[in-house]
Amino acid sequence: MPPSVGAYVFLMPQHSLAVTTEGLPLGLTAAKFWTRTKFKGTNALKRRINPTRVPIEEKESYRWLENMRQSTALLGEPERLVHIGDWENDIYEFFCETQTLGTHFLVRTCVDRLAGDGDHTIADEMSETTVQGMHRVAVGKDDHADIELRYRRIQVLPPIGKQKRYPSLSLTIL
């Protein structure tokens, strides 16, 4: 985490919540009202063409970018913010936009993206990364899980259908 971080913004599809680094809720920083009828036919379109070729502005996922932009503008000092999203926020355009705005993000991914020169993936590179630490998590009363912590700076490529529109990004992968 960058040492200058001042707030975390938890992104959800409909709203974003700002919280200080100490855990104090600051309130909602963005709210998005939408209906699925606006995006009617999007899923059918995805079955006919590669979803990466559908412009982000035409997808439901566009709300993630809108909330991040609105939250960043409202709070100012983008370099002090970390936008946190779940797997549904694993959107390459989102990653690019955070870099454009000079803010930070942490997203649980669902896509094993191409990395390096494009002949392997993020998972391939992470499997070669040494364990940097261990963390024990209690599971129930009498059990635990040991989690290996690995991280590495990796050159991540845009999806094939977006490579002409978006650059590759140097991202820290955990």
N, C-alpha and C positions, 0 to 999 in steps of 0.2 A: 504494500500500500504506500502511495506517495506520502512523504512526511508532511506535506502542506495540506492534507485533506481536512476539510472542515465539516462536511456533511455527507451522509449517504442518502441517495434517492432510490427508494425501492419502487421499481417500475412494475406495474401490473397493466393488463390490457386496457382497463377502463380508467385508472387513476395512478398517480404517483405520490408517494409519501416521503417527506424529508425527515431525517432523523440525525441528530448530532452524533459525533463519534462516541459520546458517552451514553447514547441510547435515548436521549430526550426527544420525543416526537415534536417536530416543528409544525406539522400540518400538511395538508394536501398542496402540492405544487402544480398539479395538472389534473384535469378531469376530462374524459372524452365520452361523449354520448353518441352512440351509434347503433345501428340496427343491421342485422344480417341481410335484410332485403336490399340494402345498398350494394351488397356484394353478391347478389343472386347471380348464379351462373359461373362464379369464380371456380368452384370445385369441378364443374363439368369442363371448363376450359383447361384446368390442370391435367385432366385425363387425356386431353387431345394433344397438348404441347408440353414441353418441359417447363415446370413451374418457375425455373430460374429465368426463363425468357419473358415472363409476365412482369411488366414494370411494377416496382414496389408501390407506386402511387395508386395502383389498381387493386391492391391486396388489402385484406383486413389487417395484416401485420404493419401497415403504414402507421397505425395508431401508436406503435411503440416509438417510432421516430418522432412523431408529433409530440408525445408526452415528454420525451427526453429534451427536445428543443424548448418546449414551453417551460419545463422545470429549470433548465439551464439559464434561460433568459430571466426568469423570475428571481432566481437566487443569485445571479451574477457570479463573478469569480469562478468560471468553469474549471479552472485548474485545481480548485479545492473540492470538487464534487466527484463522487464515485456513484455511477448509476448501476444498480444491481437488478438483474433480471433472471428469470427462470429459462428453461429450455425453449419455451415458445418465443423468446427474445433472441434466439440464435439466428441473427439476420445480418448478412454481410454488409448491407447498406447502413445498418445501425453502427457497426464497427467503424466504417469509414466516416460517418457523420460525427461520431464522438471525437475522432482525431481532427477533423476539420474545425470543430468547435473548441478544441483544446481541453476537453474534459476526459474523464476516465470511466471505465466500465468493468464489471465483473458479471459474466454470464455463464450459466451452466449450459454447455453445448449439447446438441443432439446430432450434429453432423460431423463426421470425421473428414475434415477438409483436406484438400491437397496442400502440400507444404514443400518448402525448398525449391527445387527446380521442376516440381510437378510430377516426378516419377514415384512419389511416396506420399504418405498422409501424416497428419499430426500424430496419430496413434503410433505409427512406425517410429517417429522421432522420440516420442515420449517413452516407448519401450526400451530405448537405448539410454535414457537419462538415469543417472544414479539417484538413489534415495537421498533426500536432503534432510529428512527428519522423520520421526514417528510421533503419532498422537493416539492415545488410548481413549476410547469412547465407551462409556457404560451403556450396556444393552440390557435392560431389565434390572432385576435386583442382583443377580449372581453371575452375570456374564459380561463380556466386553468384546470390543473389536479393536484391533490394531490397524491404524490407517497409515500407509506410507505416503509421505509428502514428497512430491517431485515438482520441479518447475524448470522452465527453459524458455528462452527467447527464441521464437521460431518465425521464419518468413512464411506467412499464410497467403495462399493464392485465392483469388475470387472464384466462385463457381464458373465452370466452363462457359455458360451462357452469358456471363457478366464480365468476362476478362477484357473486353474492349472498352467497357464503360468505367470499371473500377480498378484501382491499383492493387498490387499485393501489399500486405501490411506486416510489419514486424510487431508481433504480439507476444506477451508473456503468457505462457500456458501453464496452468497448475494441474 
